[in-house]
Amino acid sequence: MKAGILVNGTLEDGEFYKVQLSGCDYVISADGASNFAYTAGIVPDVIMGDMDSISSEARAFFESKGVAFEGFPSRKDFTDTELCMEHAKSKGAREIVLYGAIGSRIDHSLANIGLMYLIFKSGIKPGLVNETNEVFLIDSELELSGEKGDLVSVLPIMGDAKGVTLEGLEYPLCNYDIDFGRSIGVSNVMTGKTCRVSLKEGYLLVIKSKD
């Protein structure tokens, strides 16, 4: 099962997220993101959080649609997004994608990227998508589809990445060690419709971006 979590980050293109979430088997909206869902015509399966951000108008609409609500205290040890992630796991999700999880709050943005690691360590495929980026987390290999000229960046996370090989990109690497914090993997370019990223040890964030 693929679960999509709509996060209250920077959300602008309602049609984009409507199409993206239509490909999910189960849709969770994190509190304030439900205001965007309401205006975009997205009806989630459940709305979760401390309910301090959702408008009364949006709440009334979703209640009329039979959407489930799961409320939590505002003083809690986890963000609304992490609560949504745990809920998706409890539903048996094998893939969890965070939509709109990057925004003006850098602390929340970094925390959401960190959640990808927790999802991955649970044996679930993680993803993070917004209008201009697709983010993946790997510890072995990934083949990406796209178009010639698409931007692809690879960044070590949780430490150094060992034995990195990049194929189908303008700047290839072969069995290269990338130290955590180094920027050598930023802004590579696809030379065709597919590229391949692999590593022998560690973790990589693989980011396909629209310039």
C-alpha positions in Angstrom: 0.0 0.0 0.0 1.2 3.5 -0.9 0.4 6.1 1.7 0.6 9.8 0.9 1.0 12.4 3.7 0.0 16.0 2.9 2.3 18.2 5.0 1.7 21.9 5.9 4.8 23.2 4.2 4.9 25.3 1.1 1.8 24.2 -1.0 0.9 26.2 -4.1 -0.2 24.1 -7.0 -3.4 22.4 -6.0 -3.8 20.4 -9.2 -0.3 19.0 -8.9 -1.0 17.6 -5.4 -4.5 16.4 -6.4 -2.9 14.3 -9.2 -0.1 13.1 -7.1 -2.3 12.0 -4.2 -4.8 10.3 -6.6 -2.0 7.7 -7.1 -2.0 6.9 -3.3 -4.0 4.1 -1.7 -4.4 6.0 1.5 -4.2 9.8 2.1 -3.4 11.5 5.4 -3.5 15.2 5.9 -1.5 16.8 8.7 -3.6 19.4 10.5 -3.0 22.8 8.7 -2.4 21.1 5.3 -6.1 20.4 5.4 -6.9 24.0 4.6 -4.9 23.6 1.4 -6.6 20.3 0.7 -10.0 21.9 1.1 -9.3 24.6 -1.4 -7.7 22.1 -3.8 -10.5 19.7 -3.7 -8.5 16.9 -2.1 -10.4 14.7 0.3 -8.1 12.7 2.6 -8.9 9.5 4.4 -7.9 10.9 7.8 -6.8 14.3 9.2 -4.3 14.1 12.1 -2.6 16.5 14.5 -3.4 18.9 17.3 -6.0 20.7 15.2 -4.7 24.1 16.0 -4.3 25.1 12.3 -7.3 23.7 10.4 -10.0 26.3 9.8 -13.5 25.7 11.1 -14.8 25.9 7.5 -12.4 23.2 6.3 -13.2 21.0 9.3 -16.9 21.3 8.8 -16.6 20.3 5.1 -14.4 17.3 5.8 -16.7 16.2 8.6 -19.6 16.3 6.1 -17.6 14.1 3.8 -17.1 11.5 6.5 -13.3 12.1 6.8 -11.9 10.6 10.1 -10.2 12.9 12.6 -7.5 11.9 15.0 -6.6 14.7 17.4 -3.6 15.0 19.7 -2.5 17.5 22.4 -0.6 20.5 21.2 2.1 19.7 23.8 3.5 16.5 22.5 6.9 14.9 21.7 6.3 14.5 18.0 5.4 16.7 15.0 2.1 16.2 13.3 4.0 14.8 10.3 5.7 12.1 12.4 2.3 11.1 13.9 1.0 10.8 10.4 4.0 8.6 9.5 3.4 6.3 12.4 -0.3 6.0 11.5 0.6 5.1 7.9 2.9 2.4 9.2 0.1 1.0 11.4 -2.1 0.7 8.3 0.5 -1.5 6.7 2.0 1.0 4.2 4.9 -0.3 2.2 5.6 3.1 0.7 5.2 6.5 2.4 5.5 9.7 0.5 5.6 13.2 2.1 4.0 15.8 -0.1 4.8 19.5 0.4 7.1 18.8 3.3 9.6 21.5 2.5 8.7 25.1 3.5 9.9 28.3 5.1 10.5 26.7 8.5 14.0 25.1 8.0 13.6 23.1 11.3 10.5 21.4 10.1 12.0 20.9 6.6 15.1 19.2 8.1 12.9 17.1 10.5 10.8 15.9 7.5 13.9 14.9 5.6 15.0 13.0 8.8 11.7 11.2 8.8 12.6 9.7 5.5 15.4 7.9 7.3 13.0 6.6 10.0 10.6 5.3 7.3 13.5 3.6 5.5 14.8 2.0 8.7 11.3 0.6 9.2 11.6 -1.4 5.9 9.3 1.0 4.1 10.1 2.9 0.9 10.3 6.7 1.6 9.8 9.6 -0.7 9.4 13.4 -0.5 7.7 15.3 -3.3 6.9 18.9 -4.1 6.2 20.9 -7.3 9.9 21.1 -8.1 11.6 18.1 -6.4 11.5 14.4 -6.0 13.6 13.1 -3.1 14.6 9.5 -2.5 16.7 7.8 0.1 18.9 4.8 -0.8 21.5 2.5 0.6 22.2 0.4 -2.5 21.0 1.5 -5.9 18.3 3.5 -7.8 17.4 4.0 -11.4 15.7 7.3 -12.2 13.6 8.1 -15.2 13.4 11.6 -16.6 14.5 13.7 -19.5 17.8 14.8 -20.9 18.9 17.9 -18.9 17.1 17.1 -15.7 19.0 18.0 -12.6 20.0 15.2 -10.2 21.9 15.7 -6.9 23.3 13.1 -4.6 24.0 14.0 -0.9 25.3 11.7 1.9 23.1 11.6 4.9 23.8 10.0 8.3 27.5 9.9 7.6 29.9 9.3 4.6 28.7 7.5 1.5 31.2 4.9 0.2 31.7 3.5 -3.3 29.3 5.9 -5.0 28.8 5.2 -8.8 26.9 7.6 -11.1 25.9 6.5 -14.6 23.9 8.3 -17.2 24.9 11.7 -15.8 27.1 14.5 -17.2 29.6 14.1 -14.4 30.0 10.4 -13.7 31.6 8.8 -10.7 33.0 5.3 -10.2 33.4 3.8 -6.8 33.9 7.2 -5.2 33.7 8.0 -1.5 31.7 11.2 -0.7 32.3 12.6 2.8 29.2 13.8 4.6 28.9 17.6 4.0 30.8 17.6 0.7 28.9 19.2 -2.2 30.5 17.2 -5.1 27.2 15.5 -5.8 25.1 18.7 -6.3 23.5 19.7 -9.6 24.5 16.9 -12.0 22.7 16.6 -15.3 20.9 13.6 -17.0 22.3 12.8 -20.4 19.4 10.7 -21.4 16.0 9.4 -20.2 17.5 7.3 -17.4 20.3 7.4 -14.9 21.6 5.1 -12.2 22.9 5.8 -8.7 24.5 3.2 -6.5 26.7 3.0 -3.4 28.4 0.3 -1.4 28.1 1.7 2.1 26.1 4.5 3.8 23.0 6.4 2.7 22.4 8.9 -0.1 19.6 11.4 -0.7 18.9 11.4 -4.4 17.1 14.5 -5.6 15.7 15.1 -9.0 14.9 18.8 -9.5 13.3 21.1 -11.9 15.4 24.3 -12.3 
